[in-house]
């Protein structure tokens, strides 16, 4: 996978939209779209749902791509080994397990 900005560029170009066309749809000027696509500006997390709607994509997929890119950029910035991804997967599994709602079991006879 490439960067999140490149993902946006590829999806935009697939639809044959200019940066101005796309910017008008998502509420960002074309200059900012250019910077997002080339990686010098971050895409706003608050616009992820709108982005998934505009591209007619599953919002979970768009979220996953956004946060995977964000995490990979940080790991690269701090020169983490590839093992960081294994550790992060374990941490994510742990966090999901502690945040799982537990069902209520009723042991009373009715």
WOGIDA-V923554 format. One line per field, one symbol per residue. ss: DSSP state (H for helix, E for strand, L for the rest). psi: psi as a letter, one per 40 degrees, with the letter a starting at -180 (. if undefined). burial: 1 if it has 9 or more other C-alpha atoms within 8 Angstrom, else 0. Layout:
BEGIN
ss = ???
psi = ???
burial = ???
END
This chain:
BEGIN
ss = LLLHHHHHHHHHHHLLLLHHHHHHHHLLLHHHHHHHHLLLLLLLHHHHHHHHHHLLLLHHHHHHHHHHHHHHHHHHHLLLLLHHHHHHHHHHHHHHHHLLLLLLLLLLLL
psi = iaidddddddddddefiidddddddefhiddddddddeeeiiihdeedddddddefihdddddddddddddddddddefiiddddddddddddddddeehhhihhheih.
burial = 00011111101110001011011101001101111111101000001100111100101001101100100000100001000100000000000000000000000000
END
